[in-house]
Amino acid sequence: MTYLDKKIVIIISILILSVSFVGIYWLLSNEAVLPYKILVVQSYHEGLDWERDVERGIIEGLYRSGYIEGQDYEIKTFHMNTKVKYTAQDEIEQRADEVFDLIVEFKPNIVFINNDNALQYVANKYTQNHPDEKLPFVFAGVNLDPTIYDSIVSLETPGGSITGALERIPYYEAFSLGKRIFTNSSKIMILADSSPSSTFIVSSFQERYLDKVTDSPLQVVDFIQVGTFDEWKEKVGEYQTKVDILGILNYHQLRNEDGQVVPISDIVNWTVNNNMLPELGLIPTYAKEGILSAVGISYYRTGIYVGIIGGEILGGADPATIAIIDPNVIEITYNLERAEMLGIEIPFMELMEATEVYHNIPES
């Protein structure tokens, strides 16, 4: 190889290295200058279907608004874990303080929050403490009337930096399905745990349903809250001959004799092996967990709705003028293995209308 050839090789090598370094620098710089930062605050724990579906929906809603993850925004998620682990008020407030620290560190352009605890302890408190920042919050999964907080003037015109979507149990649709599937049924009792969200739903049932509906497809004999798994077992047994359908609102915060939250798989497996009544859940993921049937709010489609709202806000819309509504997006689910256990045949046309049909009951 001549001297000239060696010189050419050296020059080419330098050029290749230069291009490589420029490419790496561009990639790193491009990642660092993503236009937006998005924070998602989940009230409950990682892995819960409700939380996961809402976040998937948010990402889809942002996509439909023209915002692509990794290209237009960076996203972080914080799970407050206030249903199973941090359930006392002081613990919830401590988790909220951790979110506030994350907001200072991450500097999000918008915060999506899911369920009542995140609205109360994060969005409302942060907005009250930092009125001049105008950091927008968009919520989903809220059962309470959000206008109880000073940060929200009205549902029609929130008036501040918080807006979002309500969660309202679709009782009429659920009871109508129960009447169609179990044609000889007329009475239902609904069982719930003693979590704060369940307490509000139980206390508002008269106002939100019984006072408004004069032709309920099913007669609600009782709407009962219990705090422990033993009480759950007692009530399931007690109503076997009193009603035709066992309604289930929530069982995620039932406790054992030591005060610990019982795993939902233990509750579901005991229920399906000891309850002879058809179950009608009011949260659609329950059929996946092993309950016979469920009718409830679609968390994924709710997430899409609030994701689109978030996209509008990133585009310049004022959350103060975006009405807070119930998107009224409903899912219907069935568990065919549970149907077989009970000797129930769900009509084919009903299965065709279902959002999801599951074929197994998870083991505990």
C-alpha positions in Angstrom: 0.0 0.0 0.0 1.5 3.3 -1.0 1.7 6.4 1.2 -1.2 8.0 -0.8 -3.4 4.9 -0.2 -2.7 4.9 3.5 -3.6 8.6 3.6 -6.9 7.9 1.8 -7.8 5.1 4.2 -7.1 7.4 7.2 -9.2 10.2 5.8 -12.1 7.8 5.1 -11.9 6.3 8.7 -12.0 9.8 10.2 -15.0 10.7 8.0 -16.8 7.5 9.1 -16.1 8.2 12.8 -17.3 11.8 12.4 -20.6 10.7 10.8 -21.1 8.2 13.6 -20.5 10.7 16.3 -22.8 13.2 14.6 -25.5 10.5 14.3 -25.2 9.6 18.0 -25.3 13.3 19.0 -28.4 13.9 16.9 -30.2 10.9 18.4 -29.4 12.1 21.9 -30.2 15.7 21.2 -33.5 14.6 19.5 -34.5 12.6 22.6 -33.7 15.5 24.8 -35.7 18.1 22.9 -39.0 16.3 22.7 -41.7 19.0 22.6 -43.8 17.8 25.5 -43.5 16.0 28.8 -46.6 14.1 30.1 -47.2 12.8 33.6 -49.8 10.1 34.4 -50.8 9.7 38.0 -52.6 6.5 38.9 -54.4 6.3 42.2 -54.0 2.6 42.5 -51.3 0.0 41.8 -49.3 -1.1 38.8 -50.8 -4.0 36.9 -54.4 -3.2 37.8 -56.5 -3.6 34.6 -58.4 -0.3 35.2 -55.2 1.7 35.4 -53.5 0.0 32.5 -56.5 0.4 30.2 -56.9 4.1 31.0 -53.2 4.8 30.2 -53.4 2.8 26.9 -56.4 4.9 26.0 -54.6 8.2 26.9 -51.8 7.3 24.5 -54.3 6.4 21.8 -56.2 9.6 22.4 -53.0 11.7 22.1 -52.2 9.8 18.9 -55.6 10.6 17.4 -54.8 14.3 18.3 -51.5 14.1 16.4 -49.1 13.4 19.3 -46.9 10.4 19.1 -45.1 8.9 22.1 -41.3 9.1 21.7 -41.6 11.5 18.9 -43.7 14.3 20.3 -43.7 13.6 24.0 -42.0 11.8 26.8 -44.3 10.1 29.3 -43.9 9.1 33.0 -46.3 7.2 35.2 -46.6 7.3 39.0 -48.7 4.7 40.8 -49.9 6.0 44.2 -51.0 2.5 45.3 -53.7 3.8 47.6 -56.1 0.8 47.2 -53.9 -1.9 48.7 -50.7 -0.6 50.3 -51.0 3.1 51.2 -54.6 3.3 52.4 -54.5 5.6 55.4 -55.0 9.3 54.8 -51.5 10.3 56.0 -50.1 7.6 53.7 -52.1 8.9 50.7 -50.9 12.5 51.5 -47.3 11.2 51.6 -47.7 9.6 48.2 -49.2 12.9 46.9 -46.1 14.7 48.2 -44.0 12.3 46.1 -46.0 13.3 43.1 -45.4 17.0 43.8 -41.7 16.3 43.9 -41.9 14.5 40.6 -43.7 17.5 39.1 -40.9 19.8 40.2 -38.3 17.4 38.8 -40.0 16.3 35.6 -41.7 19.6 34.7 -44.7 18.1 32.8 -46.7 20.2 30.3 -49.9 18.3 31.4 -50.8 15.8 34.1 -53.4 13.0 33.6 -54.9 11.7 36.8 -57.0 8.6 37.3 -59.6 8.0 40.1 -60.7 10.1 43.0 -57.6 10.0 45.2 -55.4 11.5 42.6 -58.0 14.2 41.9 -58.4 15.1 45.6 -54.8 14.8 46.9 -52.8 15.7 43.8 -54.7 17.8 41.2 -56.9 19.8 43.6 -54.2 20.3 46.2 -51.5 21.2 43.7 -53.8 23.7 42.0 -54.7 25.3 45.3 -51.1 25.6 46.4 -49.8 26.8 43.0 -52.6 29.0 41.5 -50.3 31.0 39.2 -48.7 28.0 37.5 -51.8 27.0 35.5 -50.5 23.4 35.1 -53.3 21.6 33.4 -54.8 18.4 34.9 -57.1 16.0 33.1 -58.9 13.4 35.1 -60.7 10.1 34.5 -62.4 7.6 36.8 -63.9 10.1 39.2 -67.0 9.0 41.1 -67.5 12.0 43.3 -69.0 15.3 42.2 -65.7 17.2 41.4 -67.3 20.6 42.0 -66.9 19.9 45.8 -63.4 21.1 45.3 -62.7 24.9 45.1 -60.6 24.3 42.0 -63.6 23.4 39.9 -66.4 26.0 39.6 -68.9 23.9 37.6 -69.2 20.8 35.4 -70.2 23.0 32.4 -67.4 25.5 32.8 -64.7 24.2 35.2 -63.1 27.7 35.4 -59.5 26.6 36.3 -56.8 24.3 35.1 -58.7 21.0 35.9 -61.1 19.2 33.6 -61.8 15.6 32.7 -64.3 12.7 32.6 -66.7 11.4 35.2 -67.2 7.7 36.0 -70.9 6.8 36.5 -72.0 3.2 37.0 -74.4 2.2 34.2 -77.0 0.6 36.5 -79.8 0.6 34.0 -77.8 -1.0 31.2 -76.4 -3.6 33.7 -79.8 -4.5 35.1 -81.3 -4.7 31.6 -78.7 -7.2 30.6 -79.3 -9.2 33.8 -83.0 -9.3 33.0 -82.3 -10.4 29.4 -79.8 -13.1 30.3 -81.5 -14.5 33.4 -85.1 -14.1 32.2 -86.8 -15.4 35.4 -84.9 -13.1 37.6 -86.4 -10.1 39.3 -84.3 -9.3 42.4 -80.7 -8.4 42.8 -78.5 -7.5 45.8 -75.3 -5.6 45.3 -72.2 -6.2 47.4 -69.3 -3.8 47.8 -66.1 -3.4 49.9 -65.7 -0.5 52.3 -63.3 1.6 50.2 -64.0 5.4 50.0 -65.0 5.1 46.4 -67.5 2.3 47.2 -68.9 4.3 50.1 -69.7 7.2 47.9 -71.3 5.0 45.2 -73.4 3.2 47.8 -74.5 6.5 49.4 -75.4 8.2 46.1 -77.2 5.2 44.6 -80.6 6.4 45.8 -80.1 9.8 44.3 -78.4 8.7 41.1 -80.5 5.8 40.2 -83.6 5.0 42.3 -84.9 8.6 42.3 -84.4 8.8 38.6 -85.6 5.4 37.3 -89.2 4.3 37.7 -89.0 1.2 35.5 -85.9 -0.5 36.8 -85.4 -3.9 35.1 -84.5 -5.5 38.4 -85.5 -4.7 42.0 -82.5 -3.8 44.1 -83.2 -5.6 47.4 -80.0 -4.3 49.2 -76.8 -2.4 48.4 -74.4 -3.6 51.1 -70.9 -2.7 52.1 -68.6 -5.0 54.0 -65.1 -4.5 55.4 -63.8 -8.0 55.7 -63.6 -11.1 53.6 -65.4 -13.0 56.4 -68.3 -10.6 56.1 -68.3 -11.0 52.3 -68.6 -14.7 52.7 -71.5 -14.3 55.3 -73.5 -12.0 53.0 -73.0 -14.1 49.9 -74.4 -17.1 51.9 -77.2 -15.1 53.4 -78.7 -13.9 50.1 -78.6 -17.2 48.2 -82.3 -17.7 48.8 -83.3 -14.0 49.0 -82.4 -12.8 45.5 -81.9 -14.1 42.0 -78.7 -12.3 41.1 -75.6 -11.4 43.0 -74.4 -7.9 42.0 -70.8 -7.0 42.6 -69.5 -3.4 42.8 -66.1 -3.9 44.3 -64.0 -6.4 46.3 -60.5 -4.9 46.0 -60.2 -3.7 49.5 -61.6 -6.5 51.6 -59.4 -7.3 54.6 -58.6 -10.5 56.5 -58.5 -11.0 60.3 -55.0 -9.4 60.4 -56.2 -6.2 58.6 -54.4 -7.0 55.4 -56.0 -6.6 52.0 -57.0 -10.0 50.6 -55.8 -10.8 47.1 -58.6 -10.5 44.6 -57.9 -14.0 43.2 -58.7 -15.5 46.6 -62.0 -13.6 46.8 -63.1 -14.5 43.3 -62.2 -18.2 43.6 -64.0 -18.5 46.9 -67.0 -16.7 45.4 -67.3 -18.8 42.3 -67.0 -22.0 44.3 -69.5 -21.1 47.0 -72.1 -18.8 45.2 -74.8 -20.5 43.3 -76.4 -17.3 42.0 -75.4 -15.7 38.6 -73.0 -12.8 39.2 -73.4 -9.4 37.6 -70.4 -7.2 38.1 -70.4 -3.4 37.7 -66.8 -3.2 36.5 -66.1 -4.9 33.1 -62.8 -6.4 34.1 -64.5 -8.7 36.6 -65.4 -11.3 34.0 -61.7 -11.6 33.2 -61.1 -12.3 36.9 -63.7 -15.1 36.9 -67.1 -13.4 37.6 -69.9 -14.6 35.3 -70.9 -11.3 33.6 -70.1 -7.6 34.0 -71.3 -4.3 32.6 -69.4 -1.1 33.3 -67.5 1.8 32.1 -64.9 1.2 29.4 -61.6 2.4 30.9 -59.8 2.2 27.6 -62.3 4.3 25.7 -62.5 6.7 28.6 -58.7 7.0 28.4 -59.1 7.8 24.7 -61.6 10.5 25.5 -59.4 12.2 28.1 -56.3 11.7 25.8 -58.0 13.7 23.1 -58.9 16.4 25.6 -55.2 16.5 26.6 -54.2 16.8 23.0 -56.6 19.8 22.6 -55.0 21.4 25.7 -51.5 20.9 24.3 -52.7 22.5 21.1 -53.8 25.6 23.0 -57.3 24.9 24.4 -58.2 26.2 27.8 -59.2 23.5 30.3 -61.3 26.2 32.1 -63.7 26.0 29.2 -63.8 22.2 28.6 -66.9 20.7 30.2 -66.7 17.8 32.5 -69.0 15.0 31.4 -69.7 11.3 31.6 -68.5 9.9 28.2 -71.0 7.1 28.7 -68.8 4.5 27.1 -69.8 1.0 28.2 -68.3 -2.5 28.0 -70.0 -5.9 28.4 -68.0 -9.0 29.3 -68.7 -12.6 30.1 -66.8 -15.6 31.5 -68.0 -18.8 29.8 -66.2 -21.2 32.2 -68.2 -19.6 35.0 -71.4 -19.9 32.9 -70.7 -23.6 32.5 -70.2 -24.0 36.2 -73.6 -22.5 36.8 -75.3 -24.4 33.9 -76.2 -21.1 32.2 -76.2 -20.7 28.5 -75.7 -17.1 27.4 -77.5 -16.4 24.1 -75.4 -16.2 21.0 -76.6 -12.7 20.1 -75.6 -11.4 23.5 -72.1 -12.9 23.1 -71.9 -11.2 19.7 -72.6 -7.8 21.4 -70.0 -8.4 24.1 -66.8 -6.4 24.3 -64.8 -9.4 25.6 -65.6 -13.1 26.3 -63.3 -15.0 28.6 -63.0 -18.8 28.7 -61.1 -19.5 32.0 -61.2 -18.6 35.6 -57.7 -17.6 36.8 -56.3 -19.8 39.6 -55.5 -18.2 43.0 
